[in-house]
Amino acid sequence: MPTVLGDLDGEGWVVVDPPEEDDTHTVVGRYADEPIRAGVLTDKVEDDLDVIHYRYRTGCYDLDVKVDFDIGRGMVRVERAEGYDIQKS
């Protein structure tokens, strides 16, 4: 069964909708109305008044989450983390 992260793996930066009000704190956005859950924070790539860009390890994926306050958009990028040999179907 495909997952949201599996669907987004290798697709580059994708604009996502914000979490819904009743989503848990682990949900960082929504894609095709499905929640995107972040795992362990591994890096704060950028954190200033204009942009935040955090990287998470979520299962076998590296999940980059970026919010650009100038354009009012949230984006995610998903890539398989090093050390995982998973075939995309």
ZAMARNU-751712 format. One record per residue (C-alpha): residue number from 0; residue in one letter; z, y, x. Coordinates in steps of 0.1 Angstrom, whole numbers, plus 5000, padded with zeros to 4 digits. Example, Ala and Ser with C-alpha at 12.3 -4.5 7.8 and 13.67 -1.06 7.14 Angstrom:
BEGIN
  nr rest   pz   py   px
   0    A 5078 4955 5123
   1    S 5071 4989 5137
END
This chain:
BEGIN
  nr rest   pz   py   px
   0    M 5000 5000 5000
   1    P 4990 5033 5016
   2    T 5015 5060 5022
   3    V 5011 5098 5022
   4    L 5017 5099 5060
   5    G 4992 5070 5064
   6    D 4966 5089 5043
   7    L 4971 5121 5064
   8    D 4971 5103 5098
   9    G 4945 5118 5120
  10    E 4932 5144 5095
  11    G 4943 5175 5114
  12    W 4962 5203 5098
  13    V 4963 5200 5060
  14    V 4976 5226 5036
  15    V 5004 5213 5014
  16    D 5024 5224 4984
  17    P 5061 5233 4988
  18    P 5088 5208 4978
  19    E 5097 5207 4941
  20    E 5131 5220 4930
  21    D 5145 5185 4924
  22    D 5132 5170 4957
  23    T 5158 5158 4983
  24    H 5164 5178 5014
  25    T 5142 5155 5034
  26    V 5110 5165 5015
  27    V 5091 5191 5035
  28    G 5061 5194 5013
  29    R 5039 5177 4988
  30    Y 5003 5164 4991
  31    A 4984 5152 4960
  32    D 5017 5157 4942
  33    E 5034 5130 4965
  34    P 5065 5140 4985
  35    I 5062 5142 5023
  36    R 5095 5132 5039
  37    A 5105 5142 5074
  38    G 5125 5119 5096
  39    V 5143 5129 5128
  40    L 5137 5164 5142
  41    T 5123 5159 5177
  42    D 5111 5194 5187
  43    K 5112 5230 5175
  44    V 5077 5240 5188
  45    E 5079 5276 5174
  46    D 5106 5294 5154
  47    D 5102 5331 5149
  48    L 5098 5356 5121
  49    D 5061 5348 5116
  50    V 5058 5310 5120
  51    I 5080 5280 5121
  52    H 5066 5248 5136
  53    Y 5088 5217 5138
  54    R 5080 5182 5149
  55    Y 5096 5151 5134
  56    R 5094 5114 5141
  57    T 5090 5097 5107
  58    G 5086 5060 5111
  59    C 5056 5053 5133
  60    Y 5043 5089 5129
  61    D 5048 5122 5145
  62    L 5049 5148 5117
  63    D 5042 5184 5125
  64    V 5053 5209 5098
  65    K 5042 5245 5101
  66    V 5049 5274 5078
  67    D 5030 5306 5084
  68    F 5048 5334 5066
  69    D 5019 5359 5072
  70    I 4995 5338 5050
  71    G 5022 5322 5029
  72    R 5011 5286 5036
  73    G 5027 5254 5046
  74    M 5007 5228 5066
  75    V 5013 5194 5080
  76    R 4996 5173 5107
  77    V 5003 5136 5111
  78    E 4995 5114 5141
  79    R 5006 5080 5151
  80    A 5034 5082 5176
  81    E 5029 5068 5211
  82    G 5039 5031 5214
  83    Y 5028 5021 5179
  84    D 4997 5000 5175
  85    I 4988 5003 5138
  86    Q 4954 5000 5124
  87    K 4944 5026 5098
  88    S 4928 5008 5068
END
